[in-house]
C-alpha cells in the first residue's frame, strides 16, 4: 500500500512539473513566440500526413488484411476494423514521438534558449558544457533516431494486438499512451541533459529510477500531442517542464530563487 501511495505521489509530481512548465513558459511572451516557430513548421507537415492517412485508412486496412478477402463479410469487416484501429494507434505513437523529435531538431537553438532561461531563474546549470548548438546537433540527432527506432520496435506488437477484437480497442490504446509517454519524456529531457554533457544512457538510467514521475509527465504530453494544433504550445511548454524534471532527478533546486531585500 505504501509503495502504491509513493508511486501515485510521484506520478502526480510529474503532472505538476508539467503544469509548472506551462506556467513558466506562458509568463514570457518572447518565449511563447520563440517556441512556437519550429512547432508550427512541424505541425503543418504532420497535419498533411494525417489527412492523407485518414482519407486512405480503409484502403490501407484492406491491403494489410489481404488474407481475409475470401472470408465472410462479417469476419472480413471485423478484421479490417481491427487493422484500421491498429494502424491508427501505431501511427499515433510514431507521430507523437517523431513530432517531438523533429520539432526539437528543427528548434534546437530555440528550445535551448528556453531551457537555459528556466535554469537561470533557478540558480544556473551546474556542470554545464558550453558548446554551440551546431556542435550538439549530431549527437542529438543520433539519440533521436535511436528513440524513434525503439518506438517503432515497440509499436509492432501493439499493431499486432490491434487485430484482436476488444483488446485492440481498449488495452492497446492504454499501452500506447504508457509507451509513448515514456519515450517522449526521454526525448524532451534531452536538451537539459545534453547541456550537462549527459547522453541518452544517462537519461534513461535516471528516469528509470523515477519512472512514475516520468510517466506522470509524459503521458499527458503524449495525449495532448494527438491534437496537432495543440502541439504548437505543448512542445515548448513541455521543454520547460522537462528542464524542471531534469533538475529534480539530479537533486537540484526547482523553486524560484528568493529575491533579496533592497539595501536601504
Backbone torsions as a table, in degrees:
resi	resn	phi	psi	omega
1	UNK	NA	-42.7	179.1
2	UNK	-63.2	-40.5	178.8
3	UNK	-63.6	-41.3	179.7
4	UNK	-64.2	-40.6	178.9
5	UNK	-64.1	-41.9	178.3
6	UNK	-63.4	-43.3	178.8
7	UNK	-60.8	-43.2	178.3
8	UNK	-63.1	-39.3	179.1
9	UNK	-65.9	-40.7	179.2
10	UNK	-66.9	-38.8	177.4
11	UNK	-60.8	-45.3	179.2
12	UNK	-66.0	-33.3	177.2
13	UNK	-62.7	-42.7	176.9
14	UNK	-60.3	-40.2	178.1
15	UNK	-65.0	-40.5	179.3
16	UNK	-67.0	-38.3	177.9
17	UNK	-62.6	-37.2	175.9
18	UNK	-63.7	-44.3	178.2
19	UNK	-61.3	-40.2	178.2
20	UNK	-67.9	-32.6	175.6
21	UNK	-63.6	-42.4	176.2
22	UNK	-61.1	-44.0	-177.7
23	UNK	-63.4	-45.2	-178.8
24	UNK	-66.6	-42.0	180.0
25	UNK	-66.0	-41.0	-176.6
26	UNK	-71.7	-18.5	-178.2
27	UNK	-77.8	-10.6	-175.5
28	UNK	-119.7	101.7	-177.8
29	UNK	-57.2	-34.9	-179.7
30	UNK	-66.4	-38.8	176.8
31	UNK	-67.6	-33.7	178.1
32	UNK	-59.0	-48.5	179.8
33	UNK	-67.7	-42.4	-178.4
34	UNK	-60.8	-44.2	-177.2
35	UNK	-75.7	-21.9	-176.0
36	UNK	-78.7	-25.7	-172.7
37	UNK	-58.6	-56.3	-179.4
38	UNK	-66.6	-32.7	-179.8
39	UNK	-66.9	-35.9	177.9
40	UNK	-63.8	-42.7	180.0
41	UNK	-61.8	-48.8	-179.2
42	UNK	-65.8	-38.4	-178.5
43	UNK	-60.5	-42.3	179.9
44	UNK	-61.2	-40.6	179.5
45	UNK	-65.4	-43.5	-175.0
46	UNK	-75.5	-34.1	176.6
47	UNK	-61.3	-42.8	177.9
48	UNK	-60.6	-44.9	-179.7
49	UNK	-63.3	-42.2	-179.5
50	UNK	-68.3	-34.4	177.4
51	UNK	-60.6	-46.0	179.0
52	UNK	-65.3	-38.7	179.9
53	UNK	-63.1	-45.5	-178.8
54	UNK	-66.7	-38.6	179.9
55	UNK	-62.5	-39.5	-173.3
56	UNK	-106.8	16.4	-175.9
57	UNK	-62.8	-37.8	179.7
58	UNK	-62.8	-43.9	-180.0
59	UNK	-65.4	-40.4	179.7
60	UNK	-66.0	-44.5	179.1
61	UNK	-61.8	-39.2	178.3
62	UNK	-66.1	-37.8	-178.9
63	UNK	-67.7	-39.1	-177.9
64	UNK	-80.6	-9.8	177.2
65	UNK	-113.4	37.3	-180.0
66	UNK	-55.5	-30.2	-177.2
67	UNK	-66.2	-15.4	-177.2
68	UNK	-100.5	11.3	-175.9
69	UNK	-61.2	-31.9	-176.9
70	UNK	-92.6	1.6	-179.3
71	UNK	-77.1	169.6	176.2
72	UNK	-65.7	159.9	-177.1
73	UNK	-57.4	-39.6	-177.0
74	UNK	-63.4	-52.5	-176.1
75	UNK	-70.0	-36.8	177.5
76	UNK	-64.6	-42.2	178.5
77	UNK	-64.3	-38.3	-179.7
78	UNK	-66.1	-43.3	-179.7
79	UNK	-67.3	-40.7	178.8
80	UNK	-65.3	-37.2	177.2
81	UNK	-63.7	-44.3	178.1
82	UNK	-63.1	-39.6	178.9
83	UNK	-65.2	-43.0	178.9
84	UNK	-61.8	-43.0	178.3
85	UNK	-64.1	-41.5	179.3
86	UNK	-63.6	-40.6	178.6
87	UNK	-62.5	-43.0	-179.7
88	UNK	-66.7	-38.1	178.7
89	UNK	-64.3	-47.1	179.8
90	UNK	-65.1	-40.5	178.8
91	UNK	-62.9	-36.9	178.3
92	UNK	-64.7	-43.4	179.1
93	UNK	-63.1	-50.3	-178.0
94	UNK	-66.0	-39.2	-179.5
95	UNK	-63.8	-46.5	-178.3
96	UNK	-61.6	-41.6	-178.4
97	UNK	-71.7	-46.9	-178.7
98	UNK	-70.6	-33.0	176.3
99	UNK	-58.8	-48.3	179.8
100	UNK	-62.1	-46.0	-177.3
101	UNK	-63.0	-46.2	-178.0
102	UNK	-67.4	-41.3	179.4
103	UNK	-63.2	-41.2	179.1
104	UNK	-66.7	-36.2	178.2
105	UNK	-69.1	-44.5	178.4
106	UNK	-63.4	-42.3	-173.4
107	UNK	-102.4	21.6	-176.1
108	UNK	-52.0	-47.4	179.0
109	UNK	-63.6	-35.4	-179.7
110	UNK	-67.0	-48.8	-175.3
111	UNK	-73.4	-26.2	174.3
112	UNK	-62.9	-40.9	177.9
113	UNK	-63.5	-44.9	-179.7
114	UNK	-60.8	-48.3	-178.7
115	UNK	-63.1	-41.7	-178.8
116	UNK	-66.9	-38.3	177.5
117	UNK	-62.4	-39.6	178.3
118	UNK	-61.2	-45.6	-177.8
119	UNK	-69.4	-33.3	177.6
120	UNK	-60.9	-37.0	179.1
121	UNK	-73.7	-8.8	-178.7
122	UNK	-113.5	10.7	176.9
123	UNK	111.1	7.5	177.0
124	UNK	95.4	-175.4	-175.9
125	UNK	-117.7	93.0	177.5
126	UNK	-60.9	135.0	178.6
127	UNK	76.8	18.1	-178.2
128	UNK	-65.9	140.8	175.2
129	UNK	-104.7	114.9	-174.0
130	UNK	-84.4	92.7	178.2
131	UNK	-125.2	143.9	175.2
132	UNK	-66.1	155.8	-173.3
133	UNK	-59.9	-33.4	-177.6
134	UNK	-71.9	-17.9	175.1
135	UNK	-78.8	-23.6	-179.3
136	UNK	-96.9	-7.9	-175.0
137	UNK	-62.7	-45.5	-177.4
138	UNK	-65.8	-48.3	176.4
139	UNK	-59.2	-38.5	178.2
140	UNK	-64.3	-39.8	179.3
141	UNK	-63.7	-43.5	179.3
142	UNK	-61.1	-45.4	179.2
143	UNK	-63.1	-41.0	-179.8
144	UNK	-64.5	-42.3	179.2
145	UNK	-63.4	-39.6	178.3
146	UNK	-63.6	-40.4	179.0
147	UNK	-68.8	-40.7	178.0
148	UNK	-63.3	-42.5	178.2
149	UNK	-61.5	-41.3	177.4
150	UNK	-63.5	-40.8	178.3
151	UNK	-61.1	-40.4	178.8
152	UNK	-65.8	-41.9	178.5
153	UNK	-61.0	-44.6	179.7
154	UNK	-69.8	-25.0	-179.1
155	UNK	-73.6	-22.5	-177.0
156	UNK	-62.1	-52.3	177.8
157	UNK	-64.1	-31.8	176.9
158	UNK	-65.0	-39.2	177.2
159	UNK	-62.7	-44.0	-179.3
160	UNK	-65.5	-39.1	177.1
161	UNK	-65.3	-23.9	178.8
162	UNK	-63.2	-19.5	177.8
163	UNK	-75.8	-18.4	-176.9
164	UNK	-81.6	119.3	-179.9
165	UNK	-57.5	146.9	-179.9
166	UNK	71.7	-59.4	-180.0
167	UNK	-60.8	-41.6	-179.0
168	UNK	-65.0	-23.9	-178.2
169	UNK	-104.6	-2.6	-179.0
170	UNK	-124.8	-60.8	-176.4
171	UNK	-71.0	-41.6	-175.7
172	UNK	-60.9	-45.1	177.2
173	UNK	-59.7	-34.9	178.2
174	UNK	-66.5	-48.0	177.3
175	UNK	-61.1	-36.6	178.9
176	UNK	-60.7	-43.7	179.7
177	UNK	-66.0	-38.5	179.9
178	UNK	-66.8	-49.2	179.8
179	UNK	-62.7	-47.3	-179.4
180	UNK	-63.2	-40.8	179.3
181	UNK	-62.6	-41.4	179.0
182	UNK	-64.4	-48.7	-177.1
183	UNK	-64.8	-37.1	179.7
184	UNK	-67.4	-38.8	177.5
185	UNK	-62.2	-43.9	178.0
186	UNK	-61.2	-40.2	-179.8
187	UNK	-66.1	-47.2	-174.3
188	UNK	-68.7	-31.1	-179.9
189	UNK	-78.1	-0.5	-178.8
190	UNK	-61.5	-39.9	-176.5
191	UNK	-62.6	-54.7	179.5
192	UNK	-67.5	-30.3	176.6
193	UNK	-69.8	-45.3	-178.2
194	UNK	-63.5	-31.7	179.3
195	UNK	-64.1	-21.1	178.1
196	UNK	-98.5	6.9	-179.3
197	UNK	77.8	16.3	-179.8
198	UNK	-98.3	137.6	-174.4
199	UNK	-105.1	-169.4	-173.9
200	UNK	-58.4	-42.5	-179.5
201	UNK	-61.0	-38.3	178.4
202	UNK	-65.7	-43.3	178.8
203	UNK	-58.9	-50.4	-175.9
204	UNK	-62.3	-39.1	-179.1
205	UNK	-64.0	-48.3	-177.9
206	UNK	-69.8	-37.4	179.7
207	UNK	-71.9	-33.3	175.7
208	UNK	-61.9	-35.0	177.3
209	UNK	-70.0	-14.3	178.8
210	UNK	-129.1	47.3	-170.4
211	UNK	-60.2	-45.1	-177.1
212	UNK	-62.7	-42.1	178.0
213	UNK	-63.7	-41.6	179.4
214	UNK	-62.3	-40.4	179.0
215	UNK	-71.2	-38.1	177.0
216	UNK	-61.4	-29.7	176.5
217	UNK	-81.9	-47.1	-169.2
218	UNK	-79.2	-35.9	-177.3
219	UNK	-60.5	-47.8	177.1
220	UNK	-61.0	-37.6	177.7
221	UNK	-62.1	-45.5	179.1
222	UNK	-58.2	-45.9	-177.6
223	UNK	-65.4	-41.8	-179.6
224	UNK	-69.9	-31.4	179.0
225	UNK	-66.5	-14.5	175.3
226	UNK	-69.3	-16.9	174.4
227	UNK	-98.6	102.2	-169.3
228	UNK	-54.7	-44.7	-175.8
229	UNK	-64.8	-36.0	-179.7
230	UNK	-63.6	-24.9	-177.5
231	UNK	-62.9	-22.9	-179.7
232	UNK	-60.1	-36.8	178.9
233	UNK	-92.9	-34.4	-172.0
234	UNK	-65.2	-46.1	-174.0
235	UNK	-61.7	-53.1	179.5
236	UNK	-64.8	-35.2	177.2
237	UNK	-66.7	-38.0	178.5
238	UNK	-68.4	-32.1	173.7
239	UNK	-61.3	-41.7	176.7
240	UNK	-60.9	-47.0	178.7
241	UNK	-65.5	-37.7	178.9
242	UNK	-65.1	-30.6	175.9
243	UNK	-65.2	-42.2	176.8
244	UNK	-63.6	-41.3	-179.9
245	UNK	-64.7	-40.7	178.4
246	UNK	-59.5	-45.8	177.8
247	UNK	-62.4	-37.4	-179.5
248	UNK	-63.5	-46.5	-177.5
249	UNK	-72.8	-21.6	176.8
250	UNK	-90.2	1.4	177.2
251	UNK	76.9	24.9	-178.9
252	UNK	-100.1	164.5	-179.3
253	UNK	-65.0	135.4	175.0
254	UNK	-121.6	10.8	177.5
255	UNK	-101.9	151.1	179.0
256	UNK	-60.2	141.2	176.0
257	UNK	-68.8	135.8	178.6
258	UNK	-65.1	140.4	178.9
259	UNK	-83.2	123.4	-177.1
260	UNK	-68.0	149.2	176.2
261	UNK	-66.2	140.7	179.8
262	UNK	-65.6	147.4	178.7
263	UNK	-72.0	125.3	-179.1
264	UNK	-79.4	NA	NA
